[in-house]
């Protein structure tokens, strides 16, 4: 009776490990895609958003941009720490 329980625990641990592996790589891919998008759209951003810095939408855009950038960097650092 102990053998099936041991196999179940081993299988559960393997499934959890695979799930964590998948979640880690999906989060890293999402953060990398977000950073790639920021780099690609930087020219358009400077042309359309930052021409009039005094506009209210520029401040909102900056807050949103910095928030998402910090979240992406945090996700990469968190996942990189976990995988090492």
C-alpha positions as CSV (number, residue, x, y, z in Angstrom):
1,X,0.0,0.0,0.0
2,X,3.0,2.3,0.5
3,X,4.2,1.9,-3.1
4,X,1.2,3.5,-4.8
5,X,1.3,6.5,-2.4
6,X,5.0,6.9,-3.1
7,X,4.3,6.8,-6.9
8,X,1.5,9.3,-6.5
9,X,3.7,11.7,-4.6
10,X,6.5,11.3,-7.1
11,X,4.1,11.9,-10.0
12,X,2.5,14.9,-8.3
13,X,5.9,16.4,-7.6
14,X,6.9,15.8,-11.3
15,X,3.6,17.4,-12.5
16,X,4.1,20.4,-10.2
17,X,7.7,20.8,-11.4
18,X,6.6,20.7,-15.0
19,X,3.8,23.3,-14.2
20,X,6.3,25.6,-12.5
21,X,8.7,25.2,-15.5
22,X,6.0,26.1,-17.9
23,X,4.8,29.1,-15.8
24,X,8.4,30.4,-15.5
25,X,9.0,30.2,-19.2
26,X,5.7,31.7,-20.1
27,X,6.3,34.6,-17.8
28,X,9.8,35.2,-19.2
29,X,8.4,35.1,-22.7
30,X,5.7,37.6,-21.8
31,X,8.2,40.0,-20.2
32,X,10.6,39.7,-23.1
33,X,7.7,40.4,-25.6
34,X,6.7,43.5,-23.6
35,X,10.3,44.8,-23.6
36,X,10.6,44.1,-27.3
37,X,7.4,46.0,-27.9
38,X,8.8,49.0,-26.0
39,X,12.0,49.0,-28.0
40,X,10.2,48.7,-31.4
41,X,7.6,51.4,-30.6
42,X,10.1,53.9,-29.1
43,X,10.4,55.9,-32.3
44,X,6.6,56.3,-32.6
45,X,6.3,57.1,-28.9
46,X,8.8,59.9,-29.2
47,X,7.1,61.3,-32.3
48,X,3.5,61.2,-31.1
49,X,3.6,61.4,-27.3
50,X,6.6,63.4,-26.4
51,X,6.2,66.3,-28.9
52,X,4.1,68.2,-26.3
53,X,5.3,67.2,-22.8
54,X,2.9,69.6,-21.1
55,X,-0.1,67.7,-22.2
56,X,-1.9,65.6,-19.6
57,X,-1.9,62.5,-21.6
58,X,1.9,62.5,-21.7
59,X,2.0,62.2,-17.8
60,X,-0.5,59.4,-17.9
61,X,1.4,57.6,-20.6
62,X,4.7,58.0,-18.7
63,X,3.2,56.5,-15.5
64,X,1.7,53.6,-17.5
65,X,4.9,53.0,-19.4
66,X,7.1,53.1,-16.3
67,X,4.7,50.9,-14.3
68,X,4.7,48.2,-17.0
69,X,8.4,48.4,-17.5
70,X,9.1,47.9,-13.8
71,X,6.7,45.0,-13.7
72,X,8.4,43.3,-16.7
73,X,11.9,43.8,-15.2
74,X,10.6,42.5,-11.8
75,X,9.1,39.4,-13.6
76,X,12.4,38.7,-15.3
77,X,14.4,39.1,-12.1
78,X,12.0,37.0,-10.1
79,X,11.9,34.2,-12.6
80,X,15.7,34.3,-13.1
81,X,16.3,34.1,-9.4
82,X,13.9,31.1,-9.2
83,X,15.6,29.2,-12.1
84,X,19.1,29.6,-10.7
